[in-house]
Amino acid sequence: MEAFVAVARSGSLARAAVAMNLTVPALSRRVRLLEAHLGVRLFRRLPRGLGLTEAGQAYFAILGPAWDRMQAATEAVRDQGRRRTIRVTTMPTFAANWLMPRLVRFPSGRSGVEVELHTSADLEDLHARPDLDCAIRLGRGPWPGLTCEPLLPVHAFPVASPAFADTLGPSRTPADLSRQPLIETHHQPAFWREWFAAAQPAAGTGPDAAPRGRHRFDNLQLVYEAAAAGMGIALGLDPAVRPYLDSGRLKRLLPDSVRLPRDFHLVRRRDGPADDRCFRLFRDWLHA
C-alpha cells in the first residue's frame, strides 16, 4: 500500500523508488502484488509515466489521506521523549553555501530542537514525503497545496575564474559573454535566458535570446566548481555564489546584477500542524 501511494502521488516508478529507497523492479513488484491481491488493475501506462485507472483513483482517494495520518501518528510517537527534530529539504548549493555556515548559530541546545538537512537537486514533493517538515525552494511560487513565504531574493551576474576572466579583457558586454562557453544546470535552463533578456533587452526574451549552455550539470555546486576550474562562465546567484567570490575562486565579470523573477521560499504543507513549535522556531531564526 505504501508503494501504491508513492507511485500514485509521483506518477513515476523511478521517482517513487527514490523516495522509498528501493530499486524500480522491487517497487514495481510490490505494486503488482497489491494488484494481484485486489484482483484489479490500479495503474495504466502513459506515454510518460503512469496514470491511475478508475479503480486506482477511487482507492487512492481513500488510502492516500489515511496513509498520511498513519505516518504522522508514527512520527508523533517516535518523537516522544526525544529531542525534537525539524527536517528540511533544500538544494545542495544553498545548503552548503548559505544555510550550513549559519546553522552553528541555531539555538538547538537552548531550544531542544535539532535541524536535519536533506538535500536534493530536484524539488521534493512534500505531500509524498511526510517525513519532511518543510523545504527551502528556489522558484517563482506559490506551489499547490503549500504555504510559501519569500525568504531571499535572487540577484544574478556572470562569474568565471580569475584566469578565465583575464582572457576576456577589461571591457565586456553581454554580447561578448554570449560568445563564450556558458555553464548551467539541467534544472534551471531559463536562468541564462532571463539574465540575457534583462541585460540586453533589445535581443528579445524568447528561447533564442540567449545561447544554450555548452556545459550542463545536475546541480549548481558543480556549475560553480566547473567555472572555478576554468571551463567557462556561470551565472552566479547571490546568495548561493557568495562563498566563491569571498574566497577568490570566482570573479564577477560585469558590475551590475539582474533581479531574477524568483526567490528562495520557505514552504510547508498547508495541512501541517497549526501550532508547530519546531517550525515556528526555525522560521523565525531564518528570517532573523
C-alpha positions in Angstrom: 0.0 0.0 0.0 2.9 2.4 0.7 4.3 1.6 -2.7 0.9 2.3 -4.3 0.6 5.7 -2.6 4.1 6.7 -3.5 3.6 5.8 -7.2 0.2 7.4 -7.4 1.5 10.7 -6.0 4.6 10.9 -8.2 3.1 9.3 -11.4 6.5 7.7 -11.9 8.1 4.4 -10.7 11.5 6.0 -10.9 10.7 9.0 -8.6 8.7 6.8 -6.2 11.6 4.3 -6.0 14.0 7.1 -5.0 11.6 8.4 -2.3 11.2 4.9 -0.9 14.9 3.9 -1.2 14.0 0.9 -3.4 15.0 -0.2 -6.9 12.5 0.3 -9.6 12.0 -3.5 -10.1 11.4 -4.0 -6.4 8.8 -1.2 -6.3 7.1 -2.5 -9.4 6.9 -6.0 -7.9 5.1 -4.5 -4.8 2.6 -2.8 -7.0 1.9 -6.0 -8.9 1.5 -8.0 -5.7 -1.1 -5.4 -4.5 -3.0 -5.5 -7.8 -3.0 -9.4 -7.7 -4.3 -9.3 -4.1 -7.1 -6.9 -5.0 -7.8 -8.5 -8.3 -7.9 -5.2 -10.2 -5.5 -3.0 -12.2 -4.6 0.2 -10.4 -2.4 1.8 -13.0 -2.3 2.3 -16.7 0.8 3.2 -18.7 1.0 6.7 -20.3 3.5 8.0 -22.9 5.4 9.5 -19.9 4.9 7.8 -16.6 1.8 6.1 -15.1 -1.8 7.1 -14.5 -4.4 5.8 -12.2 -7.2 3.6 -13.5 -10.8 4.4 -12.3 -10.3 1.8 -9.6 -6.9 3.2 -8.7 -8.4 6.7 -8.4 -11.1 5.5 -6.0 -8.6 3.5 -3.9 -6.1 6.4 -3.7 -8.8 8.9 -2.7 -9.3 7.0 0.5 -5.9 5.4 1.1 -3.8 8.5 0.4 -5.1 10.6 3.4 -5.3 7.5 5.6 -1.7 6.7 4.9 -0.6 10.3 5.8 -2.4 10.1 9.1 -0.7 6.7 9.9 2.7 8.2 9.1 2.0 11.3 11.1 0.9 9.3 14.1 4.0 7.1 13.8 6.3 10.2 13.7 4.5 11.8 16.7 5.1 8.6 18.8 8.7 8.4 17.6 9.3 12.0 18.7 8.0 11.5 22.3 10.8 11.5 24.8 13.4 12.6 22.2 14.9 15.9 21.2 12.6 17.4 18.6 13.8 17.5 15.0 12.7 19.6 12.1 13.6 18.0 8.8 14.3 20.5 6.0 14.9 19.8 2.3 16.7 22.2 0.0 19.1 22.3 -2.9 22.7 21.2 -2.2 24.3 24.5 -3.1 22.0 26.6 -0.9 22.6 24.1 2.0 26.4 24.2 1.6 27.0 27.9 0.8 24.3 29.7 2.8 22.5 27.6 5.3 25.3 25.3 6.7 27.6 28.2 7.7 24.8 29.7 9.7 23.5 26.6 11.4 26.2 26.9 14.1 24.1 29.8 15.4 20.9 27.9 15.5 19.8 27.7 19.2 19.5 23.9 19.3 20.9 23.4 22.8 18.7 26.1 24.3 15.5 25.1 22.5 15.9 21.4 22.4 15.2 21.4 18.6 17.6 19.9 16.0 17.7 20.8 12.3 18.1 17.8 10.0 19.0 18.7 6.4 18.1 16.7 3.3 19.5 17.9 0.0 18.2 17.2 -3.5 18.7 19.0 -6.8 15.0 18.1 -7.6 12.0 19.7 -5.8 10.9 17.2 -3.2 7.1 16.6 -3.2 6.3 17.4 0.4 2.9 15.6 0.1 4.7 12.4 -0.9 7.3 12.9 1.8 5.5 13.3 5.1 8.9 12.7 6.9 10.0 16.1 5.7 8.6 19.1 7.6 9.4 22.0 5.2 11.6 23.0 2.3 13.6 25.9 1.1 12.8 26.2 -2.7 14.2 28.3 -5.4 11.4 29.3 -7.8 8.5 31.6 -8.6 6.0 30.1 -6.3 3.4 29.6 -5.0 3.1 25.8 -5.2 -0.2 24.0 -5.0 -1.2 22.8 -1.5 1.8 24.6 0.1 2.2 27.7 2.2 5.0 29.8 0.7 7.0 32.6 2.4 9.6 34.5 0.4 12.9 34.2 2.2 15.6 35.7 0.0 15.6 37.5 -3.4 17.9 36.2 -6.1 20.3 38.5 -7.9 22.3 37.1 -10.8 25.5 38.1 -12.5 28.1 36.2 -14.7 31.1 34.8 -12.9 34.3 33.0 -14.0 37.6 32.0 -12.6 40.2 34.9 -12.4 42.3 33.3 -15.1 39.3 32.9 -17.5 38.2 36.5 -16.7 41.7 37.7 -17.7 41.2 36.2 -21.2 38.1 38.4 -21.8 39.9 41.8 -21.4 38.7 44.7 -19.2 35.8 45.9 -21.5 33.0 43.3 -21.6 29.3 43.4 -22.7 26.6 40.7 -22.5 27.1 40.2 -26.2 30.8 39.4 -25.6 29.8 36.8 -23.0 27.3 35.1 -25.3 30.2 34.0 -27.5 31.9 32.2 -24.6 31.2 28.7 -23.2 28.3 29.1 -20.7 27.7 26.7 -17.9 24.2 25.9 -16.5 22.2 23.2 -14.7 19.7 20.8 -16.2 17.1 22.0 -13.8 17.3 25.7 -14.4 17.8 26.3 -18.2 15.8 29.5 -18.1 18.2 31.4 -15.8 20.6 32.4 -18.6 17.7 33.4 -20.9 16.2 35.6 -18.1 19.6 37.2 -17.5 20.3 38.0 -21.1 16.7 39.3 -21.6 17.3 41.8 -18.8 20.9 42.6 -19.5 20.3 43.3 -23.3 16.6 43.9 -23.7 17.0 44.6 -27.5 17.9 41.0 -28.1 14.4 39.9 -27.1 13.1 37.5 -24.5 12.3 34.3 -26.5 14.1 31.0 -26.1 16.8 32.1 -28.6 17.6 35.4 -27.0 20.5 33.7 -25.2 22.6 30.8 -26.4 22.2 27.4 -24.8 24.8 26.4 -22.2 27.6 24.4 -23.6 28.2 22.6 -20.3 25.4 21.3 -18.2 25.5 19.7 -14.7 22.8 18.4 -12.4 23.4 20.9 -9.6 24.5 24.4 -9.0 27.5 23.4 -6.9 29.0 21.6 -9.8 28.3 24.6 -12.1 30.4 26.8 -9.8 33.1 24.2 -9.5 33.3 23.9 -13.3 33.6 27.7 -13.6 36.3 27.8 -10.9 38.2 25.2 -12.9 38.1 27.4 -15.9 35.5 25.6 -18.1 33.6 28.8 -18.9 31.2 31.3 -17.5 28.5 30.5 -14.9 25.5 32.6 -13.8 26.2 33.5 -10.1 23.1 33.5 -7.9 23.6 35.7 -4.9 23.5 34.5 -2.1 24.5 31.0 -3.2 27.6 32.0 -5.1 28.9 34.4 -2.4 31.5 32.0 -0.8 33.2 31.5 -4.2 33.5 35.3 -4.6 34.8 35.7 -1.0 37.4 33.1 -1.5 38.5 34.5 -4.8 37.8 31.3 -6.7 35.3 33.1 -8.9 35.1 36.7 -10.1 32.3 38.9 -11.3 32.5 39.7 -14.9 30.1 42.7 -15.0 29.3 45.2 -12.3 25.5 45.1 -12.5 23.2 42.4 -11.2 19.9 41.3 -12.6 17.0 40.6 -10.1 15.6 37.3 -11.4 11.8 36.8 -11.2 12.1 34.1 -8.5 13.1 33.8 -4.8 14.2 31.4 -2.2 10.9 30.4 -0.5 10.3 28.7 2.8 7.4 26.2 2.1 5.4 23.7 4.1 2.2 21.7 3.7 -1.0 23.6 4.3 -2.4 20.7 6.3 0.5 20.7 8.7 0.0 21.3 12.4 -1.3 24.8 13.1 0.9 25.3 16.1 4.2 23.6 15.3 6.8 24.9 17.8 9.8 23.5 15.8 8.7 25.0 12.6 8.0 28.4 14.1 11.4 28.5 15.8 13.2 27.6 12.6 11.2 30.1 10.5 11.8 32.9 13.0 15.5 32.1 13.1 15.8 32.0 9.3 14.2 35.4 8.9 16.3 36.9 11.7 
